[in-house]
Amino acid sequence: MPFGLKRTLQCSLLAFATLPVLAQASAGLQAEDIFELEYASDPQISPNGEHVVYVRNSNDVMKDAKRQNLWLVDAKTGVQSPLFSDENRYYQPRWSPDGSKIAFLSDVSGSTQVHVHYIAQNRTALLTQLQSGISDLTWSPDGKWLAFSQKVEEKPAVIAKMPAKPKGAQWSESAIVIDKAYYQADGRGLVKPGYRQIFVLPSEGGTPRQLTSGNYHHSGKLAWRSDSKGIVFSANRIADWEYKRLEGDLFEVDFNGKITQLTNAPGREHSPSFSENGKQLAFLSSSGELNPYRNHKLNIMNWQSKESRMIAKDFDRSIQNPSWIGSAKLAIAYDDHGMRKLATITTKGKIKDLTDTLSGTTLGRPYLSGQFSANFDGEIAFTKGSSSRPADVAVTTSKGKVKPLTALNEDLLAHKTLGKVHEITYKSSFDGEPIQGWYITPPDFDPSKKYPLLMEIHGGPHLAYGPHFSAELQRYAAQGYVVFYDNHRGSSSYGERFAMLLKYKYSSKEDFADHNSGVDAMIAKGFIDQDNLFIAGGSAGGIATAYAIGLTDRFNAAVVVKPVINWLSKVLTADSGLVQIPTQFPGMPWEHVDHYWERSPLSLVGNVTTPTMLMTGEEDLRTPMAETEQFYQALKHRKIDSVLVKIPGAPHGIAGRPSRMISKIEHTLAWFEKYKK
């Protein structure tokens, strides 16, 4: 069914309350339901607070791709209407300062370009005819300009001069010469030569003007001066920036291309945001220490003196997206114990939580996620999610209450009985460290019965799961599994100390103890079948899974997704080595062979007896296919029951298309069913 026709009755929550029940309740999420899921992202509240424009994300079952449309919601009534709803992509909507126009990006013209929609006139203008990707779209305060960043490509390196090709000759493609340290990126392949630069464009159309230059990347959040004559941005303009990836400073560029450096502290300063009167500049900073995890701190700069001070210096969480909502207060987000919280912070450092329901912009696994925007009057729009629903649009009221505006998945999920998410806390057998986890019970759960346990380990490792909607884990629960997941040591949202417990210990017997103790805690609840225990995980979770089955044979079967198997080979072949080697290891591989080998699941493969499925995308550059194949071949040499599943065309984000997510889930279930006793 076309997207625009799919949910025309969905105008407000009140409308849903009066709809008749059209289908009887069914148990659990089915594989085909994944194509029908929707979620809201990038909600942008208007300057007067009356409307919210957001990206409505859905799936195209015929093209196996995500569809992104723009919808407008009345913040008072919840009535919504489509701005652009068809088979093209529309995203990154941004209100003009007077609220009369919305700039956005779209591929409707055949390539991604800048467009401006005039609200009252209901007319849309195509502003650009650019040749490469656009990001960081931002209005000037006077509404006359749009700023954005774009990659300016350069000619590829050439070493040898080839002889002239005879007319009509069919020679092989020219050799590709690589001379950069950072030369490949997962999901993109080889990085084309060039650098991201900042441009300005008249908001009524015209020729873009390049403001920045040099062999550095200039991108990220752009902050206009209040007089609309300059832009503040973050960049790493150090000569050997490729080797100093944790560094970055704030700069200002004017319309003549003059660049002025504003900060020079060790580490990275980023995410600038001007107060309404332009007298204060908020920004985030992180340490340049060679650690795998760093909190991001809030700073305020006096624009006249350029002096800065850190706000809430002792707050042991990472602050996100500081946005001014008055002359002495900002809206922020931060992660805490598996939840993403929307809060306010004063310029004196006083923090007030508004809601912990900022969630829902990732469908596959229950990662922390969510986005918000705020206007200068203090009105905030955000993505509201829960353990049973992906993100909807909500706003905060003047009294600090949360007001939901949409209910995008009620037509699909209201008549389904999903698995229920429960919290569990326990202590690790390694050192007694408290660990927080969750488990999902099947839709027809009966605590007097015994259920197979499926443990799923998150990636990162410095990321976090929480009680958030997960299509993958709900599918497992629908098939009768109790699904357990934890935030083991090294997870984010618990402060720097907890995150740093995995420094130089990724993977190790310590995080294995966190997982294993969680399985014991689940068994102690009395409804787990001890003869049917299963383990799975992706990326860092795939590493932990492969490591675990080298330490224990308690699991009936394992599914190891996009893992690192041999750190000695991984860090010198993947796209992430320039950051990973200095932050996650004590030195170079050839200097610390024993350390790299001890962290590698391949070092334990001689112990493995667990039947193992391995699954990786063929175009994965973060954990290259050769890592998976090393483990697969080692298991086959040992005659361990194992199977290798390659996902054609997939990068590290293996579930990036709906059918790939379904394939990942159903292969996992089929493998576990094979070994269920």
PyMOL commands that set and color helices and strands:
alter all, ss='L'
color gray80, all
select helices_A, chain A and resi 3-6+13-17+31-36+241-243+410-413+471-478+496-502+509-523+540-548+567-570+577-584+589-591+593-598+601-607+625-637+658-674
alter helices_A, ss='H'
color red, helices_A
select strands_A, chain A and resi 26-27+39-45+51-60+65-74+80-84+90-95+101-106+113-118+123-126+134-139+145-153+184-185+189-190+194-202+209-210+218-224+230-235+249-254+259-261+268-274+280-286+296-302+308-311+319-324+329-336+339-346+351-358+372-374+380-384+392-396+402-404+416-417+420-427+434-441+451-457+482-487+528-538+557-561+612-617+642-647
alter strands_A, ss='S'
color yellow, strands_A
deselect
rebuild
show_as cartoon
